[in-house]
Amino acid sequence: MREPQFAAHAVILAGGRGTRFWPRSRARTPKQLLSIVGKQTMLQQTAERLAPLFTASRTWVVTSDQQAPAVRRQLPHLRRGQILTEPEGRNTAAAIGLAAAHLMRQSGDALMAVLPADHYIAQAARYLRLVRAALQVAARGENLVVLGIPPTRPETGYGYIERAEGVSRPRAVRVYSVRRFTEKPPLARARRYVASGRYYWNAGMFFWRVSTFLRNLEKFLPATYRLLMKLSEDIGTPRYARTLRRIYPQLENISVDYAILERAAQRTASRAGTARSKTASGVFVLPAEVGWSDIGSWAAVYQLMASKPGENISAGRFAALDAQGNFFWSPEKFVAAIGVRDLVVVETPDALLLCPRGRAQDVGKIVQWLEARRQNGLL
């Protein structure tokens, strides 16, 4: 039985490039528009996972001009006006601000769930319970709420969230105030974070009211706030597209984590020790043990799909002789592997990637190499 749909809006951020999934990921078809794990694309899986809580009329996607046609094809149930396009990438503060401006005009002071388009969630039912609880916390005051992933290893590629005291348990879910957000740490510090039990990975899943976000945007990025308010005046008019192209490149290029959440957490921490009720304004984290993965590289895909150590994973037919731990993406061709271990092999009609699984994070450097040489046909 489906859950009743929640009176809030989902904003799916789908403008990333996914360079570490080259050569499958390209400018017009990045990671979120590909079927990386399963038959559906990452974007389609995200939208389907959220459907029990958010009607189609309350689901929005922020993407790029280049990717918008593919997004429309993959999510045909969304109205054209719910797919918001960025003339150029200006990072997450601008993308969320664009969505907030549209929501302000259409729905007033709505609740927003801001979620990435390209993450894997194994425990969908538990995830939806956490989303509900996070929205309830966001509705109580001028609160900024984030889901935190309990770390399973001392990862240096993620930002971390340090929790402070517990404040409530809506729907039997733990809620903690946030002491601080930290940047990607060196390995020794990451190990201390994991050992302490007080830190979570920041997976970029945020919840707040439109008014709460815009007030913080005005406080911490006043120039971007003023430009977005000017843009909002033309939403729904023939002038909008022209105004968007003129204004959007002027928005500050910064993530919402650095621009707002880190600063808001510092402000909240400075008030620590003063009397504060459960409904007081602040920054909060809900631990989210939901089988999460950002699937950040081909190696992460292998880890997600392999059921045992050393297993070979292939998208098509293959034979392996004294070969272990390999990932092959060559759906149309038979793959024969002899005496190779821990390789990533990805074939497309115009390119072939070969690298050790341990170097899969470096695939983005190939994209930079191609960009520097203006090999646009391969991008």
Helices and strands as residue ranges (DSSP letters): E 9-13, G 19-21, G 31-33, H 42-50, G 56-58, E 59-64, H 68-74, G 80-82, E 83-86, H 91-107, E 111-116, E 120-121, H 124-139, E 143-149, E 160-168, G 170-172, E 175-182, H 187-196, E 199-209, H 210-220, H 222-232, H 240-247, G 248-250, H 256-256, I 257-261, H 262-270, E 282-287, E 292-293, H 298-305, E 313-314, E 318-321, E 327-329, E 335-338, E 343-348, E 351-356, G 357-362, H 363-372, G 376-378
